[in-house]
């Protein structure tokens, strides 16, 4: 294999850090991505320089330096507007805290540094000539499409159990298959017990990275089959530590049957297909993951008039359950609100009938404060409904959602939905009626009059209505 060609700035770092008889290597994900023909999102480096020597070399080169991580041998430098991490080669020893090693020892050997890393495909290095150092067979695993640990999986996962989620993330990112020993180690009671010490924030962030990957269903299936989603992590409430269940609700979907007239898959498989079909945006992927979370549960699972499986009211019940899950995982409130709204409404997307669409728009728009936010949410809802429909495994009408979207936009172009869209200002109303609550009330009254057709949204007509009200109030005061 030919030596890889480095971009100019990473090459500059390797050259500068290698001056004076030192060595420096590009490591980790950037090497993996370059071998796969991908452009790395970032570049990390290791060197046999100790931290003070990294700082001295960087400052001599005229680079801006940050020393916040220097206790762990990490220095950040700024070149051409981009921050790069340069670390001293090291080994690590973990104790009771899985978030950080108890002891870090600096070393001079690149193989020792690579031996502490999680997976073989991340345990490769590249020198300044573009030559690959691959002591654990990472290149072969890349070719075979295998995620395999460096050394014993049980040891790697015990050091940092978050690596189990990272395994799922790399499965989701690459579409690779996990080495069977990884799945076995992930189910070890020692690992699951240690998993409880992981912070909720680290676990949630890894879950979201899995959701936003190219093949999220593969990583999520791995987490279901290894029982990781049924385990818990650690959170704090009012300063007190508590066990936080991860996503047992998703694991519980496995094997839950659906009405075969409408669905070819059980709830879990349908859910994962929906996740993979929809655009990789956090709100959409979380909504897809949780949209059928109440199916099969008491209160929704029943039999219809034909004696077939049904889940009446699962959208509303699912929205309530999703709220609990999202609050438990502590997603940002605005994000959680949108996800819950999408789940609650994913079964009531209007069809192509204009009058029904107009009624739907009028009702749903009241749940938002402005047109832009409402249109954004509705666009997301249509995407969720479309992916949900396609993931049933049944023949679908391809033009359905485009027809609905076209109809929605047509209705929106003829609708006045918010007081800010009236052709009259609050300042004018205040001039005529006085400042205070009556301004907002008058705007809301005018909006109703315009929406019901009693008044046109014309500046002259609305001003006339306000003037009439002002004269009426003046007579009343007299």
Helices and strands as residue ranges (DSSP letters): H 8-17, G 19-21, E 24-27, H 29-35, E 44-47, H 51-60, E 64-66, G 70-72, E 74-79, E 82-88, E 90-93, E 103-106, H 110-114, G 120-122, E 125-126, E 132-133, H 138-144, E 146-147, H 153-159, H 162-174, E 177-178, H 180-186, H 189-195, H 200-211, H 216-225, G 228-230, E 232-237, E 240-245, H 248-251, H 267-277, H 282-290, E 301-303, E 309-311, H 314-329, H 333-345, H 354-365, H 371-390, H 400-413, G 419-421, H 426-433, H 437-451, H 459-477
